[in-house]
Amino acid sequence: MRSEKGSERRKYKRVTIIQEIFFGDRGVRKMDDISEEGMFIATSDVFMKGSLLDLKFRLFNDDQPITVKAEVRYVQDGVGMGMRFTNLKAEDRERIKKFVERF
C-alpha cells in the first residue's frame, strides 16, 4: 500500500500494468506501474540509487516497443525499484500519457 504522502508528491498519475520489461543485460522482469515520468519494476536484483539502465517495454503486447534510459530513484529490497525516465521521446511520452488516461 502506498502512503498518501508519497502519492501527493507525484506529479503524474500512475496506473498498474503488469507487463514484461527488458533492462540492461539482466533480461526480462515485470513492471508494476507506469507514469509519464517513470515506472516501478518488480525485481529482487540489487541496483544502486542513481544507476542508469537501458529499458525496453511495450504498453500492449502488439504495439511498438519503447526504448529509454532510466535512473534508479529508490529501491525496496527484495521487492523492486522506482525508475525515472531520462531521455523519453516526446511521442513515447504521449503514448504513455494516453495509456495512463485510458485506465
C-alpha positions as CSV (number, residue, x, y, z in Angstrom):
1,M,0.0,0.0,0.0
2,R,1.3,3.4,-0.9
3,S,1.1,6.2,1.6
4,E,-1.0,9.3,0.8
5,K,2.0,11.5,1.4
6,G,4.0,9.6,-1.3
7,S,1.2,9.9,-3.8
8,E,0.8,13.6,-3.1
9,R,4.4,14.2,-4.2
10,R,3.9,12.6,-7.5
11,K,3.5,15.0,-10.4
12,Y,2.0,12.4,-12.8
13,K,-0.8,9.9,-12.3
14,R,0.3,6.2,-12.3
15,V,-1.6,3.1,-13.3
16,T,-1.0,-0.5,-12.6
17,I,0.4,-2.5,-15.6
18,I,1.8,-6.0,-15.3
19,Q,4.0,-6.2,-18.4
20,E,7.4,-7.6,-19.3
21,I,10.3,-5.3,-19.5
22,F,13.8,-5.9,-20.7
23,F,16.5,-4.0,-18.9
24,G,20.2,-3.9,-19.4
25,D,21.7,-7.4,-19.7
26,R,19.5,-8.6,-16.8
27,G,16.8,-10.0,-19.1
28,V,13.1,-9.8,-18.5
29,R,11.3,-8.6,-15.4
30,K,7.9,-7.3,-14.7
31,M,6.9,-3.6,-14.4
32,D,4.2,-3.0,-11.8
33,D,3.1,0.6,-12.6
34,I,3.9,3.4,-15.0
35,S,3.5,7.1,-15.4
36,E,4.8,9.7,-17.9
37,E,7.8,10.2,-15.6
38,G,8.8,6.6,-14.8
39,M,7.8,3.2,-13.5
40,F,8.2,0.6,-10.8
41,I,10.0,-2.6,-11.7
42,A,9.4,-5.8,-9.6
43,T,12.8,-7.4,-9.2
44,S,15.0,-8.8,-6.4
45,D,18.1,-7.7,-8.3
46,V,20.1,-5.0,-6.5
47,F,20.9,-1.7,-8.1
48,M,22.4,1.4,-6.6
49,K,20.3,4.5,-6.4
50,G,21.4,6.7,-9.3
51,S,22.2,3.8,-11.6
52,L,21.2,4.3,-15.2
53,L,19.6,1.4,-17.1
54,D,18.5,0.8,-20.7
55,L,14.9,-0.2,-20.7
56,K,12.7,-1.7,-23.5
57,F,9.0,-2.4,-23.0
58,R,5.6,-2.3,-24.6
59,L,2.4,-0.9,-23.3
60,F,0.4,-3.5,-25.1
61,N,1.7,-6.8,-26.4
62,D,1.2,-5.9,-30.0
63,D,2.5,-2.3,-30.1
64,Q,5.9,-0.8,-30.9
65,P,8.4,-1.1,-28.0
66,I,9.5,2.0,-26.1
67,T,13.3,2.2,-25.6
68,V,14.5,4.6,-22.9
69,K,17.2,5.2,-20.4
70,A,16.0,5.4,-16.8
71,E,17.6,6.3,-13.4
72,V,17.1,4.2,-10.3
73,R,15.4,6.7,-7.9
74,Y,14.7,4.3,-5.0
75,V,15.0,0.6,-4.1
76,Q,12.7,-1.5,-2.0
77,D,14.9,-4.5,-1.0
78,G,13.6,-7.8,-2.3
79,V,10.6,-6.0,-3.9
80,G,11.7,-3.8,-6.7
81,M,12.8,-0.3,-7.7
82,G,11.4,3.0,-8.8
83,M,12.7,4.4,-12.1
84,R,12.6,7.8,-13.6
85,F,12.9,8.2,-17.4
86,T,15.8,10.3,-18.5
87,N,15.5,10.5,-22.3
88,L,11.9,9.6,-23.2
89,K,11.0,10.7,-26.7
90,A,8.0,13.1,-26.9
91,E,6.0,10.7,-29.0
92,D,6.6,7.9,-26.4
93,R,5.6,10.2,-23.5
94,E,2.4,10.9,-25.4
95,R,1.7,7.2,-25.8
96,I,2.3,6.6,-22.1
97,K,0.1,9.6,-21.2
98,K,-2.8,8.3,-23.3
99,F,-2.3,4.8,-21.8
100,V,-2.5,6.2,-18.3
101,E,-5.5,8.3,-19.0
102,R,-7.3,5.4,-20.6
103,F,-7.1,3.4,-17.3
